[in-house]
Amino acid sequence: MNTDLRLESVIKSIDVLGRLAYGGQCVAAMAMEAAPLIFITACILPFVIWGNDRGDALAVWLGGWLVAAATAAAGVVLGVFCWRWSGDWITEWPGYAVAFGFAVVANAALAYMLTTTPVPIYGSFAATIAAVFLAGVLVAGHLGGMRVLPDQRAERQRGAARRR
């Protein structure tokens, strides 16, 4: 019975749209972190593999710049789009720290999946993006800005007792 009350208060602490928006912000953080890594890889790797005298290295180098710029732009646009529905609690530092922490783990998992596992490329991207989105949705009500004050907790318990 006590667990039902706690679950009810957690579910009511943030609406579904706010949870989805925070999941989107976690995906946006993943893109914003990946963009510099793509840029650095595209600047170094082609010239190490092919040398300075190949046109392939220049094409991959410029293509990497474009992919990095597109990834960064997509992350910023998605983050700004989701920001308006996430609520005031995201402006607290734990919200940003958790989103970027999830993004670091997801980008590391993506790099591992792309380089060492037989998982297809699209499957690797889909799995990591879905995982970071789901993690953001599930953790959204437990961030520092969402703490329930004791008087609010007592009011929720009285409301739940009246409904029984």
C-alpha positions in Angstrom: 0.0 0.0 0.0 2.8 2.4 0.8 4.6 1.6 -2.4 1.4 2.5 -4.4 1.4 5.9 -2.8 5.1 6.5 -3.6 4.6 5.4 -7.1 1.5 7.7 -7.5 3.4 10.7 -6.2 6.4 10.0 -8.5 4.1 9.7 -11.5 2.2 12.8 -10.7 5.3 14.8 -10.0 5.9 15.5 -13.7 3.6 15.2 -16.6 4.1 12.8 -19.6 5.0 15.7 -22.0 7.8 16.9 -19.6 9.2 13.3 -19.4 9.2 13.0 -23.2 10.8 16.4 -23.5 13.6 15.4 -21.1 14.2 12.2 -23.0 14.5 14.3 -26.2 17.0 16.6 -24.4 19.1 13.5 -23.5 19.2 12.6 -27.2 20.1 16.2 -28.0 23.0 16.0 -25.5 24.1 12.8 -27.2 24.3 14.6 -30.6 26.0 17.7 -29.2 28.7 15.5 -27.6 29.1 13.4 -30.7 29.7 16.3 -33.0 33.2 17.3 -31.8 34.2 13.6 -31.8 33.1 13.2 -35.4 34.9 16.4 -36.3 38.2 15.3 -34.7 38.0 11.9 -36.2 37.2 13.3 -39.6 40.2 15.7 -39.4 42.8 13.0 -38.3 41.7 9.6 -39.5 41.6 10.1 -43.3 45.1 11.5 -43.4 46.5 8.8 -41.2 45.0 6.1 -43.4 45.6 7.5 -46.9 48.3 10.1 -46.4 48.3 13.7 -47.6 48.5 12.9 -51.3 45.1 11.2 -51.9 41.9 12.9 -52.9 40.0 10.3 -50.9 41.4 11.8 -47.7 40.2 15.3 -48.6 36.7 14.1 -49.6 36.3 12.2 -46.3 37.7 15.1 -44.4 35.2 17.6 -45.9 32.4 15.1 -45.6 33.2 14.6 -41.9 33.0 18.3 -41.4 29.6 18.4 -42.9 28.4 15.4 -40.8 29.8 17.0 -37.6 28.1 20.3 -38.4 24.8 18.6 -39.2 24.9 16.5 -36.0 25.6 19.6 -33.8 22.8 21.5 -35.5 20.4 18.7 -35.1 21.3 18.4 -31.4 20.9 22.1 -30.8 17.5 22.2 -32.6 16.2 19.2 -30.8 17.4 20.5 -27.4 15.7 23.9 -28.0 12.6 22.3 -29.3 12.3 20.0 -26.2 13.3 22.7 -23.8 10.0 24.5 -23.9 8.0 21.5 -22.7 10.5 20.1 -20.1 9.5 22.6 -17.4 11.4 24.7 -14.9 13.0 21.7 -13.2 15.4 21.2 -16.2 17.1 24.6 -15.4 18.6 23.0 -12.3 22.1 21.7 -12.7 21.2 18.0 -12.0 19.0 17.9 -15.1 21.9 19.0 -17.3 24.5 16.8 -15.6 22.3 13.7 -15.8 21.5 14.3 -19.5 25.1 14.8 -20.5 26.1 11.8 -18.3 23.6 9.6 -20.1 24.9 11.0 -23.4 28.6 10.1 -22.6 27.6 6.5 -21.7 25.4 6.2 -24.9 28.1 7.6 -27.1 30.7 5.2 -25.6 28.2 2.3 -26.1 27.6 3.4 -29.7 31.4 3.6 -30.4 31.8 0.1 -29.0 28.9 -1.3 -31.0 30.2 0.3 -34.2 33.7 -0.9 -33.9 33.7 -4.3 -32.2 30.3 -5.9 -32.5 28.5 -7.4 -35.5 25.4 -5.2 -34.8 24.4 -3.4 -38.0 25.1 0.4 -38.1 21.4 1.4 -38.1 20.7 -1.0 -35.3 23.6 0.4 -33.2 22.2 4.0 -33.6 18.6 2.9 -33.0 19.5 1.0 -29.8 21.6 3.7 -28.2 19.3 6.5 -29.1 16.3 4.6 -27.8 18.2 3.6 -24.6 19.2 7.2 -23.8 15.7 8.5 -24.6 14.1 5.8 -22.3 16.6 6.5 -19.5 15.7 10.2 -19.7 12.0 9.5 -19.6 12.4 7.2 -16.6 14.7 9.5 -14.6 12.9 12.8 -15.3 10.8 12.7 -12.1 13.8 12.0 -9.8 16.0 14.9 -10.6 17.2 17.5 -8.1 14.7 20.2 -9.2 11.8 17.8 -8.7 12.2 17.2 -5.0 8.9 17.0 -3.2 8.7 19.1 0.0 7.4 17.5 3.2 4.3 19.6 3.2 3.5 18.7 -0.4 4.1 15.0 0.4 1.6 15.3 3.4 -0.9 17.0 1.1 -0.6 14.2 -1.5 -1.1 11.6 1.2 -4.2 13.3 2.5 -5.6 13.5 -1.0 -4.9 9.8 -1.6 -6.6 8.9 1.7 -9.7 11.0 0.8 -10.1 9.1 -2.5 -10.1 5.7 -0.7 
